[in-house]
Amino acid sequence: PGPARAASRALSAALLRRGGLVGGRWVETAAAFPVQDPASGEELGRVSDCGAAEARAAVRAAHEAGAAWGRLPAKERSARLRRWYELMMENKEELARIITAENGKPLKEAQGEIVYSASFLEWFAEEARRIYGDVIPASAKDRRVLVLKQPVGVAAIITPWNFPSAMITRKVGAALAAGCTVVVKPAEDTPLSALALGELANQAGIPAGVYNVVPCSRQQTAAVGEVLCTDPLVSKISFTGSTATGKILLKHAAGTVKRVSMELGGHAPFIVFDSANVDRAVAGALASKYRNSGQTCVCTNRFLVQKGIHDEFVEKFAKAIEKELHVGNGFDAKTTQGPLINEKAVEKVEKHIKDAVSQGASIVTGGKRHSLGKNFFEPTLLTNVTTKMLCTQEETFGPLAPVIRFDTEAEAVAIANAANVGLAGYFYSQDPAQIWRVAEQLEVGMVGVNEGIISSVECPFGGVKESGLGREGSKYGIDEYLEIKYVCLGGL
């Protein structure tokens, strides 16, 4: 619709930046790449296409700023992060509009992301003052044994497009609180959010070189990524994205034995047992599956429903999808389902549906592209799904809900765990013993029990198996950016 397109162009000029941020300065490059609105295909603007040279310059700037930032009293680092948080909250509407414009998600979801994103700066501003060491009782009377925690150094931050603000602050908040400096490489689809955060970081008094951003096109991504993963001045890599890309980065990082945090692909199961409250399970399923049009790493990818309530669940789930989900431009108030990020994403959803139907699956609702445009897809529900279908073997990352019928608890757990990844898992049950058993047996890093949305700043986010290494958020997140140093004082 015309009004939605006009709204997408009405972005705050005060927060829109087109150049990279290196050493506190906005850097323009000879080449630029377009940022497009996935809803309309319109160009939002062009951003500097940074390459290996700009990446190396950003690493040097971060390294040069590191000593002073790391030596600042924790209280001062806390105050700067707190001010950055306050500026994000003061500008949350403008920041949310940038997300909706470049990512496509509904404005209400984008507003929620900004509040969530800012909360990491608030949380780690507080954690900065709680980096405690230890005094260990020594085995010899003339010694004292101390343990210090110190920043690892320059951290390379590589982030995805699906949460273009929150995936940055969850990493950067922890890094800066620990005393590290960062170089951020945002996704080529959504660089404007990272650059807007840079503008606010400058306003918050984050010193030059502490927060650097090197946006680049898909063509330059490999070169920039290689610099960030191999430069000896970089001590730490934190990446959120696909498992395949994570493995490439790990190989690069191995050359200089860098610290790594990897939040990689998911394949989340959502189990509904016969004892579940079906209405609550349907509400949780709707929230877990269709947030951001199914484009989240923790969204459900496989629904496993026990035979006793299978038909009731499917019927109620289909009605909820048709009644509560509305496809449209993210700037339209009634929209709950925005566009997918690009046509390649749509094609993957189509491929999974075609494969499932060819093997006997049934389309209950949805199943095709929406009439609004090439990046829009109908929320889809499939039944008669088996574990041999592509949609149950790999992550769809789109608005597709495949339902598998199962008989026993052991069968459901076995299906859920038959994956080489393990980020999040969900199940609904009102049987206390079953809740304990299944929560302990699911091979994932995060479990939602009778709850479809589990992410929060206080809780450790991360996976097991090939879903990654390390944890983000929570009191544990800051440890990813700290080295432990043992000091032995002798001759006392």
Disulfide bonds with the S-S distance in Angstrom:
none
